[in-house]
Amino acid sequence: METQNFFSHGKLLITSEYFVLDGSKALAIPTKLGQKLSVTQLPSRDSVIHWQTYREGVLWLDMEWNYRSEIIQKTNQPKATAFIQSLFKIIKEMGTEKLNSDISYYLKSEIEFPEDFGLGSSSTLISNVARWAKVDAFELNERLLGGSGYDIAVAEKGKSICYKKSSNAREIELANFNPPFADQLLFVHLNRKQNTREGIKMYRNLPKNEKLIHEFSLLTEEVLRCDDLENFSHLMEKHERLVSNFLKIETIKEKYLKNAPVFVKSLGAWGGDFIMTAKFDDYHTRFSDLGFDKIFTFKDLIHL
């Protein structure tokens, strides 16, 4: 039996968090860690999706779903199964030939990062399944989850990108984010997973600010042109200040690292997942004392 294999990279959003939803140009970069999908057509003709998800090598989800009758035949994770079921229902509605017969499939998904890393469990899954089913990943994501779609773009391209979405189009440009000071950058996990949808809801409850949307687009362009750490640090601090003032939420630096001699930049939804910062004397001890012991260099984490 032939097996098809797919892989999508995880992502980190460097600029324009939240404001990318309203058309601000954003810089997003791929991580080495991602999600694999293998698909095998089975000899049985009972229209069943046999699905297993492994997270860091450990079986997490084990389910079977009849895509004709739409009956769940087996599950060990009802909530996660409902998500997979919704995903395939939409794919079916999109007219894929894969779910228009009595063929059964075994799909094995392998997530390479912990659940609380926020690198895109859903976007990498959607990208992989969309490629197998030969449907549009952006439409699938929009119908299933909403959001700007920048994470789908990173998963699809596997490269750093500039992403801009308007009401009727999206612009995706490959970007070369590998600055001369990359070896000085650090990515630190905050030991919690921030709920992106809750963050989006909070942002949506605030009045839209066209001036800020434009300002973040300009900041993104400045970041891409930046070739020294001092200037980059100023840009990151300015970015944090603008978002903080708009959301009326203290920055991560104010919350945890007030006296840090370097910039501290939230990545994605504020309050969890990863921050980006720069190396300084005894940074390992400083972060470990706060309970932040998952520290990655640019070379460790980022896919070029």
Contacts in CASP RR format, 6 or more apart in sequence:
PFRMAT RR
TARGET T0000
AUTHOR 0000-0000-0000
METHOD contacts of the structure
MODEL  1
METQNFFSHGKLLITSEYFVLDGSKALAIPTKLGQKLSVTQLPSRDSVIH
WQTYREGVLWLDMEWNYRSEIIQKTNQPKATAFIQSLFKIIKEMGTEKLN
SDISYYLKSEIEFPEDFGLGSSSTLISNVARWAKVDAFELNERLLGGSGY
DIAVAEKGKSICYKKSSNAREIELANFNPPFADQLLFVHLNRKQNTREGI
KMYRNLPKNEKLIHEFSLLTEEVLRCDDLENFSHLMEKHERLVSNFLKIE
TIKEKYLKNAPVFVKSLGAWGGDFIMTAKFDDYHTRFSDLGFDKIFTFKD
LIHL
1 40 0 8 1.000
1 41 0 8 1.000
1 42 0 8 1.000
1 43 0 8 1.000
2 40 0 8 1.000
2 41 0 8 1.000
3 38 0 8 1.000
3 39 0 8 1.000
3 40 0 8 1.000
4 38 0 8 1.000
4 39 0 8 1.000
4 40 0 8 1.000
4 132 0 8 1.000
5 36 0 8 1.000
5 37 0 8 1.000
5 38 0 8 1.000
5 39 0 8 1.000
6 36 0 8 1.000
6 37 0 8 1.000
6 38 0 8 1.000
6 39 0 8 1.000
6 127 0 8 1.000
6 128 0 8 1.000
6 131 0 8 1.000
6 132 0 8 1.000
7 34 0 8 1.000
7 35 0 8 1.000
7 36 0 8 1.000
7 37 0 8 1.000
7 128 0 8 1.000
8 34 0 8 1.000
8 35 0 8 1.000
8 123 0 8 1.000
8 124 0 8 1.000
8 125 0 8 1.000
8 127 0 8 1.000
8 128 0 8 1.000
8 155 0 8 1.000
8 156 0 8 1.000
8 158 0 8 1.000
9 30 0 8 1.000
9 31 0 8 1.000
9 32 0 8 1.000
9 33 0 8 1.000
9 34 0 8 1.000
9 124 0 8 1.000
9 154 0 8 1.000
9 155 0 8 1.000
9 158 0 8 1.000
9 303 0 8 1.000
10 30 0 8 1.000
10 31 0 8 1.000
10 33 0 8 1.000
10 34 0 8 1.000
10 35 0 8 1.000
10 113 0 8 1.000
10 119 0 8 1.000
10 120 0 8 1.000
10 123 0 8 1.000
10 124 0 8 1.000
10 151 0 8 1.000
10 154 0 8 1.000
10 155 0 8 1.000
11 28 0 8 1.000
11 29 0 8 1.000
11 30 0 8 1.000
11 31 0 8 1.000
11 119 0 8 1.000
11 120 0 8 1.000
11 123 0 8 1.000
11 150 0 8 1.000
11 151 0 8 1.000
11 154 0 8 1.000
11 155 0 8 1.000
12 28 0 8 1.000
12 29 0 8 1.000
12 31 0 8 1.000
12 119 0 8 1.000
12 187 0 8 1.000
12 267 0 8 1.000
12 268 0 8 1.000
12 274 0 8 1.000
12 276 0 8 1.000
12 302 0 8 1.000
13 20 0 8 1.000
13 26 0 8 1.000
13 27 0 8 1.000
13 28 0 8 1.000
13 150 0 8 1.000
13 151 0 8 1.000
13 267 0 8 1.000
13 268 0 8 1.000
14 26 0 8 1.000
14 27 0 8 1.000
14 28 0 8 1.000
14 29 0 8 1.000
14 177 0 8 1.000
14 223 0 8 1.000
14 265 0 8 1.000
14 267 0 8 1.000
14 276 0 8 1.000
15 25 0 8 1.000
15 26 0 8 1.000
15 27 0 8 1.000
15 216 0 8 1.000
15 219 0 8 1.000
15 220 0 8 1.000
15 223 0 8 1.000
15 239 0 8 1.000
16 24 0 8 1.000
16 25 0 8 1.000
16 26 0 8 1.000
16 27 0 8 1.000
16 216 0 8 1.000
16 217 0 8 1.000
16 219 0 8 1.000
16 220 0 8 1.000
17 26 0 8 1.000
17 243 0 8 1.000
17 266 0 8 1.000
17 267 0 8 1.000
17 268 0 8 1.000
17 269 0 8 1.000
17 270 0 8 1.000
18 199 0 8 1.000
18 200 0 8 1.000
18 203 0 8 1.000
18 243 0 8 1.000
18 247 0 8 1.000
19 26 0 8 1.000
19 212 0 8 1.000
19 213 0 8 1.000
19 216 0 8 1.000
20 26 0 8 1.000
20 148 0 8 1.000
20 150 0 8 1.000
20 163 0 8 1.000
20 164 0 8 1.000
20 165 0 8 1.000
21 147 0 8 1.000
21 148 0 8 1.000
21 165 0 8 1.000
21 200 0 8 1.000
21 203 0 8 1.000
21 204 0 8 1.000
22 208 0 8 1.000
22 213 0 8 1.000
23 148 0 8 1.000
23 164 0 8 1.000
23 165 0 8 1.000
23 166 0 8 1.000
23 213 0 8 1.000
23 217 0 8 1.000
24 164 0 8 1.000
24 212 0 8 1.000
24 213 0 8 1.000
24 214 0 8 1.000
24 216 0 8 1.000
24 217 0 8 1.000
24 220 0 8 1.000
25 162 0 8 1.000
25 163 0 8 1.000
25 164 0 8 1.000
25 171 0 8 1.000
25 216 0 8 1.000
25 217 0 8 1.000
25 220 0 8 1.000
25 221 0 8 1.000
26 148 0 8 1.000
26 150 0 8 1.000
26 162 0 8 1.000
26 163 0 8 1.000
26 164 0 8 1.000
26 216 0 8 1.000
26 220 0 8 1.000
27 160 0 8 1.000
27 161 0 8 1.000
27 162 0 8 1.000
27 163 0 8 1.000
27 175 0 8 1.000
27 177 0 8 1.000
27 220 0 8 1.000
27 223 0 8 1.000
27 224 0 8 1.000
28 150 0 8 1.000
28 151 0 8 1.000
28 153 0 8 1.000
28 154 0 8 1.000
28 160 0 8 1.000
28 161 0 8 1.000
28 163 0 8 1.000
29 154 0 8 1.000
29 160 0 8 1.000
29 161 0 8 1.000
29 177 0 8 1.000
29 302 0 8 1.000
29 303 0 8 1.000
30 154 0 8 1.000
30 155 0 8 1.000
30 157 0 8 1.000
30 158 0 8 1.000
30 159 0 8 1.000
30 160 0 8 1.000
30 302 0 8 1.000
30 303 0 8 1.000
31 113 0 8 1.000
31 119 0 8 1.000
31 301 0 8 1.000
31 302 0 8 1.000
31 303 0 8 1.000
32 300 0 8 1.000
32 301 0 8 1.000
32 302 0 8 1.000
32 303 0 8 1.000
33 112 0 8 1.000
33 113 0 8 1.000
33 117 0 8 1.000
33 119 0 8 1.000
33 301 0 8 1.000
34 111 0 8 1.000
34 112 0 8 1.000
34 113 0 8 1.000
34 119 0 8 1.000
34 120 0 8 1.000
34 124 0 8 1.000
35 109 0 8 1.000
35 110 0 8 1.000
35 111 0 8 1.000
35 112 0 8 1.000
35 120 0 8 1.000
35 121 0 8 1.000
35 124 0 8 1.000
35 125 0 8 1.000
35 128 0 8 1.000
36 109 0 8 1.000
36 110 0 8 1.000
36 112 0 8 1.000
36 128 0 8 1.000
37 107 0 8 1.000
37 108 0 8 1.000
37 109 0 8 1.000
37 110 0 8 1.000
37 125 0 8 1.000
37 128 0 8 1.000
37 129 0 8 1.000
37 132 0 8 1.000
38 107 0 8 1.000
38 108 0 8 1.000
38 110 0 8 1.000
39 105 0 8 1.000
39 106 0 8 1.000
39 107 0 8 1.000
39 132 0 8 1.000
40 105 0 8 1.000
40 106 0 8 1.000
40 107 0 8 1.000
41 103 0 8 1.000
41 104 0 8 1.000
41 105 0 8 1.000
42 48 0 8 1.000
42 50 0 8 1.000
42 103 0 8 1.000
42 104 0 8 1.000
42 105 0 8 1.000
42 106 0 8 1.000
44 104 0 8 1.000
45 102 0 8 1.000
45 103 0 8 1.000
45 104 0 8 1.000
46 66 0 8 1.000
46 102 0 8 1.000
46 104 0 8 1.000
47 66 0 8 1.000
47 67 0 8 1.000
47 68 0 8 1.000
47 69 0 8 1.000
47 101 0 8 1.000
47 102 0 8 1.000
47 103 0 8 1.000
47 104 0 8 1.000
48 64 0 8 1.000
48 65 0 8 1.000
48 66 0 8 1.000
48 67 0 8 1.000
48 73 0 8 1.000
48 104 0 8 1.000
48 105 0 8 1.000
49 63 0 8 1.000
49 64 0 8 1.000
49 65 0 8 1.000
49 66 0 8 1.000
49 67 0 8 1.000
49 84 0 8 1.000
49 88 0 8 1.000
49 104 0 8 1.000
49 105 0 8 1.000
49 107 0 8 1.000
50 63 0 8 1.000
50 64 0 8 1.000
50 104 0 8 1.000
50 105 0 8 1.000
50 106 0 8 1.000
50 107 0 8 1.000
51 61 0 8 1.000
51 62 0 8 1.000
51 63 0 8 1.000
51 64 0 8 1.000
51 65 0 8 1.000
51 84 0 8 1.000
51 106 0 8 1.000
51 107 0 8 1.000
51 108 0 8 1.000
51 109 0 8 1.000
52 59 0 8 1.000
52 61 0 8 1.000
52 62 0 8 1.000
52 63 0 8 1.000
52 106 0 8 1.000
52 107 0 8 1.000
52 108 0 8 1.000
52 109 0 8 1.000
53 59 0 8 1.000
53 60 0 8 1.000
53 61 0 8 1.000
53 80 0 8 1.000
53 108 0 8 1.000
53 109 0 8 1.000
53 110 0 8 1.000
53 111 0 8 1.000
54 60 0 8 1.000
54 108 0 8 1.000
54 109 0 8 1.000
54 110 0 8 1.000
54 111 0 8 1.000
55 111 0 8 1.000
55 114 0 8 1.000
55 115 0 8 1.000
56 111 0 8 1.000
56 112 0 8 1.000
56 113 0 8 1.000
56 114 0 8 1.000
57 110 0 8 1.000
60 77 0 8 1.000
60 80 0 8 1.000
60 111 0 8 1.000
61 75 0 8 1.000
61 76 0 8 1.000
61 77 0 8 1.000
61 80 0 8 1.000
61 81 0 8 1.000
61 84 0 8 1.000
62 74 0 8 1.000
62 75 0 8 1.000
62 76 0 8 1.000
62 77 0 8 1.000
63 72 0 8 1.000
63 74 0 8 1.000
63 75 0 8 1.000
63 76 0 8 1.000
63 77 0 8 1.000
63 80 0 8 1.000
63 81 0 8 1.000
63 84 0 8 1.000
64 72 0 8 1.000
64 73 0 8 1.000
64 74 0 8 1.000
64 75 0 8 1.000
65 71 0 8 1.000
65 72 0 8 1.000
65 73 0 8 1.000
65 81 0 8 1.000
65 84 0 8 1.000
65 85 0 8 1.000
65 88 0 8 1.000
66 73 0 8 1.000
67 88 0 8 1.000
67 92 0 8 1.000
67 99 0 8 1.000
68 102 0 8 1.000
70 85 0 8 1.000
70 89 0 8 1.000
72 81 0 8 1.000
72 85 0 8 1.000
75 81 0 8 1.000
86 144 0 8 1.000
87 125 0 8 1.000
87 126 0 8 1.000
87 129 0 8 1.000
87 140 0 8 1.000
87 144 0 8 1.000
88 99 0 8 1.000
90 140 0 8 1.000
90 143 0 8 1.000
90 144 0 8 1.000
91 98 0 8 1.000
91 99 0 8 1.000
91 129 0 8 1.000
91 130 0 8 1.000
91 133 0 8 1.000
91 135 0 8 1.000
91 140 0 8 1.000
92 99 0 8 1.000
92 100 0 8 1.000
94 133 0 8 1.000
94 135 0 8 1.000
94 136 0 8 1.000
94 139 0 8 1.000
94 140 0 8 1.000
95 135 0 8 1.000
96 133 0 8 1.000
96 134 0 8 1.000
96 135 0 8 1.000
97 134 0 8 1.000
98 105 0 8 1.000
98 132 0 8 1.000
98 133 0 8 1.000
98 134 0 8 1.000
99 133 0 8 1.000
107 129 0 8 1.000
107 132 0 8 1.000
109 125 0 8 1.000
109 128 0 8 1.000
111 121 0 8 1.000
111 124 0 8 1.000
113 119 0 8 1.000
115 121 0 8 1.000
115 193 0 8 1.000
116 189 0 8 1.000
116 191 0 8 1.000
116 192 0 8 1.000
116 193 0 8 1.000
116 273 0 8 1.000
117 189 0 8 1.000
117 193 0 8 1.000
117 273 0 8 1.000
117 274 0 8 1.000
118 193 0 8 1.000
118 194 0 8 1.000
118 273 0 8 1.000
118 274 0 8 1.000
120 151 0 8 1.000
120 155 0 8 1.000
122 145 0 8 1.000
122 151 0 8 1.000
123 141 0 8 1.000
123 149 0 8 1.000
123 151 0 8 1.000
123 152 0 8 1.000
123 154 0 8 1.000
123 155 0 8 1.000
124 155 0 8 1.000
126 137 0 8 1.000
126 140 0 8 1.000
126 141 0 8 1.000
126 144 0 8 1.000
126 145 0 8 1.000
126 152 0 8 1.000
126 155 0 8 1.000
127 137 0 8 1.000
127 152 0 8 1.000
127 155 0 8 1.000
127 156 0 8 1.000
128 155 0 8 1.000
129 140 0 8 1.000
130 136 0 8 1.000
130 137 0 8 1.000
130 140 0 8 1.000
131 137 0 8 1.000
137 152 0 8 1.000
137 155 0 8 1.000
137 156 0 8 1.000
138 149 0 8 1.000
138 152 0 8 1.000
138 153 0 8 1.000
138 170 0 8 1.000
141 147 0 8 1.000
141 149 0 8 1.000
141 152 0 8 1.000
142 149 0 8 1.000
145 197 0 8 1.000
147 200 0 8 1.000
148 163 0 8 1.000
148 165 0 8 1.000
149 163 0 8 1.000
149 165 0 8 1.000
149 170 0 8 1.000
150 161 0 8 1.000
150 163 0 8 1.000
150 165 0 8 1.000
153 161 0 8 1.000
153 163 0 8 1.000
153 170 0 8 1.000
153 172 0 8 1.000
154 161 0 8 1.000
157 172 0 8 1.000
157 174 0 8 1.000
158 303 0 8 1.000
159 174 0 8 1.000
159 175 0 8 1.000
160 174 0 8 1.000
160 175 0 8 1.000
160 176 0 8 1.000
160 177 0 8 1.000
160 178 0 8 1.000
161 172 0 8 1.000
161 173 0 8 1.000
161 174 0 8 1.000
161 175 0 8 1.000
162 171 0 8 1.000
162 172 0 8 1.000
162 173 0 8 1.000
162 175 0 8 1.000
162 220 0 8 1.000
162 224 0 8 1.000
163 170 0 8 1.000
163 171 0 8 1.000
163 172 0 8 1.000
163 173 0 8 1.000
164 170 0 8 1.000
164 171 0 8 1.000
164 217 0 8 1.000
165 171 0 8 1.000
175 224 0 8 1.000
176 224 0 8 1.000
177 224 0 8 1.000
178 304 0 8 1.000
179 226 0 8 1.000
179 227 0 8 1.000
179 232 0 8 1.000
180 227 0 8 1.000
180 228 0 8 1.000
181 228 0 8 1.000
181 229 0 8 1.000
181 232 0 8 1.000
181 278 0 8 1.000
182 298 0 8 1.000
182 299 0 8 1.000
182 302 0 8 1.000
183 297 0 8 1.000
183 298 0 8 1.000
183 299 0 8 1.000
184 229 0 8 1.000
184 278 0 8 1.000
184 279 0 8 1.000
185 276 0 8 1.000
185 277 0 8 1.000
185 278 0 8 1.000
185 279 0 8 1.000
185 297 0 8 1.000
185 298 0 8 1.000
186 276 0 8 1.000
186 277 0 8 1.000
186 278 0 8 1.000
186 279 0 8 1.000
186 283 0 8 1.000
186 295 0 8 1.000
186 296 0 8 1.000
186 297 0 8 1.000
186 298 0 8 1.000
187 267 0 8 1.000
187 274 0 8 1.000
187 275 0 8 1.000
187 276 0 8 1.000
187 295 0 8 1.000
187 296 0 8 1.000
187 297 0 8 1.000
187 298 0 8 1.000
187 300 0 8 1.000
187 301 0 8 1.000
187 302 0 8 1.000
188 274 0 8 1.000
188 275 0 8 1.000
188 276 0 8 1.000
188 277 0 8 1.000
188 287 0 8 1.000
188 292 0 8 1.000
188 294 0 8 1.000
188 295 0 8 1.000
188 296 0 8 1.000
189 273 0 8 1.000
189 274 0 8 1.000
189 292 0 8 1.000
189 294 0 8 1.000
189 295 0 8 1.000
189 296 0 8 1.000
190 252 0 8 1.000
190 271 0 8 1.000
190 272 0 8 1.000
190 273 0 8 1.000
190 274 0 8 1.000
190 275 0 8 1.000
190 292 0 8 1.000
191 291 0 8 1.000
191 292 0 8 1.000
191 294 0 8 1.000
192 271 0 8 1.000
192 272 0 8 1.000
192 273 0 8 1.000
193 272 0 8 1.000
193 273 0 8 1.000
194 268 0 8 1.000
194 269 0 8 1.000
194 270 0 8 1.000
194 271 0 8 1.000
194 272 0 8 1.000
194 273 0 8 1.000
195 269 0 8 1.000
196 268 0 8 1.000
196 269 0 8 1.000
198 269 0 8 1.000
199 269 0 8 1.000
199 270 0 8 1.000
200 269 0 8 1.000
202 247 0 8 1.000
203 247 0 8 1.000
206 246 0 8 1.000
206 247 0 8 1.000
209 246 0 8 1.000
212 242 0 8 1.000
212 246 0 8 1.000
215 242 0 8 1.000
216 239 0 8 1.000
216 242 0 8 1.000
219 235 0 8 1.000
219 238 0 8 1.000
219 239 0 8 1.000
219 242 0 8 1.000
222 235 0 8 1.000
223 232 0 8 1.000
223 235 0 8 1.000
226 232 0 8 1.000
226 235 0 8 1.000
229 278 0 8 1.000
232 263 0 8 1.000
233 262 0 8 1.000
233 263 0 8 1.000
233 278 0 8 1.000
234 263 0 8 1.000
236 263 0 8 1.000
236 265 0 8 1.000
236 276 0 8 1.000
237 263 0 8 1.000
239 265 0 8 1.000
240 251 0 8 1.000
240 252 0 8 1.000
240 253 0 8 1.000
240 263 0 8 1.000
240 264 0 8 1.000
240 265 0 8 1.000
240 266 0 8 1.000
241 251 0 8 1.000
243 266 0 8 1.000
243 270 0 8 1.000
244 250 0 8 1.000
244 251 0 8 1.000
244 254 0 8 1.000
247 270 0 8 1.000
249 270 0 8 1.000
251 264 0 8 1.000
251 266 0 8 1.000
252 264 0 8 1.000
252 266 0 8 1.000
252 270 0 8 1.000
252 271 0 8 1.000
252 275 0 8 1.000
253 260 0 8 1.000
253 263 0 8 1.000
253 264 0 8 1.000
256 264 0 8 1.000
256 290 0 8 1.000
257 264 0 8 1.000
257 277 0 8 1.000
257 286 0 8 1.000
257 290 0 8 1.000
260 277 0 8 1.000
260 280 0 8 1.000
260 286 0 8 1.000
261 280 0 8 1.000
261 281 0 8 1.000
262 277 0 8 1.000
262 278 0 8 1.000
262 279 0 8 1.000
262 280 0 8 1.000
263 277 0 8 1.000
263 278 0 8 1.000
264 275 0 8 1.000
264 276 0 8 1.000
264 277 0 8 1.000
265 275 0 8 1.000
265 276 0 8 1.000
265 277 0 8 1.000
266 272 0 8 1.000
266 275 0 8 1.000
267 273 0 8 1.000
267 274 0 8 1.000
267 275 0 8 1.000
267 276 0 8 1.000
268 274 0 8 1.000
277 283 0 8 1.000
280 286 0 8 1.000
283 295 0 8 1.000
284 295 0 8 1.000
287 293 0 8 1.000
287 295 0 8 1.000
END
